[in-house]
Amino acid sequence: PRVSYYLKDGWSVSLEGRREQLTGFLRYTGAGVSTRYYFVRDRRLALFLQGGVTVGGTELSRLYRDPISGVLIGSVGGSPRPTVQANIGLGMQYRLSNRWAV
């Protein structure tokens, strides 16, 4: 989830939470801040630059083989490893109506 606050026309700051399953055995949970600057805006289309950072933990599952069925089973073990993720990118938003956009 993300909650955004518009500082001024075309610029926003957001707080966000993340929970991502990175692979079958790697999971990331964290929270952070990001900002967007909309440099092209017309009635329907908006282009923006976005950058942010999240701080959280990465958990790696341990695998073991069930002795009866022989099936590999995973379990999350230990404490999460501290992880920092940074991102920067270019985005596009298309307005469907006054209150909806993709």
N, C-alpha and C positions, 0 to 999 in steps of 0.2 A: 504494500500500500504506500501511497504517496500523498502528502498534504502540501499544497503550494500556496505561497503568498506573493502577490504581485507588488513589487517595490515601486515601480512606476510603469508607464506604458511600454510594453515590450520586454520587461525584465522581471523574472520571478526567481524566488528561492524556495527550495523544497526540503522537507524532512521525509525520509523514506525508510521502510523496513524491507529486508530481503530474506527469503528462505528459498534456496536453490538446490536442486538435486543435480550436481555437476556431472556425475557418472553414476553407474549403478551402486557404487560403494563410497562415493564422496559427496558430502553435503555441506553447504555453507549457510550460516545464519548471521545476520548483521544489521546494522542501522547506520545511517549517514545523512549527509547533506549534499545537495546539488543545486545548480543554478542554470537557468536558460535565458538566452538572449535571442529574441525574435528579430531577425534583421530584414526579412521580407514578410509583409502582411498585406493581403488584399481581402476581398469579401469571402473567398473560399479557401485559399491556400496560404499557409504560413511556413516559412523555413526558419530554423533556429540552430544555434550552437548550444551544446549542453556539456557541462563538466561537473564532476562530483567525486566524492570519496565516501567509502563505507568502511566501518570497522566491525569485525565480528570474529567468528570462530569457524574453523573447518574441522569436520569430524570424518574420520576414515573408519569404515566398517571392517571388522575382522571376519574372516571366513573360516568355517569349519565344516567338515563332512559329517552328516548324520550317520551314526554307526549302523542303524537299522536299514534305512532307505538308501543310503549312499548319496543323497542329495546335498549339494552345497548350500549352507545356510549362513546368512550374514547377521552380525549383531554389532551395534555401535558400542565401542568400548573406549574407556579413557575420557579425559577431558578434551574439549576442542582446542585446537592449536590457534593462537591469535593470528588473525589474517587482516590485511588492509587491501582493499580494492580501490583503484582509481580509474576513472573513465573520462573520456572526452570524445565528442562526436558531433555529427551533423544530423539533424532530423527534419521531418516534414509532417505537417498536420493539415488535414483536409476537413473543412467544416461542412457537416451535413445539414445542420440547422442552427438556430441561435444558441442552443444548449448542448448539441452533440457534435463531436468531431472524432476522426480517426487519424 
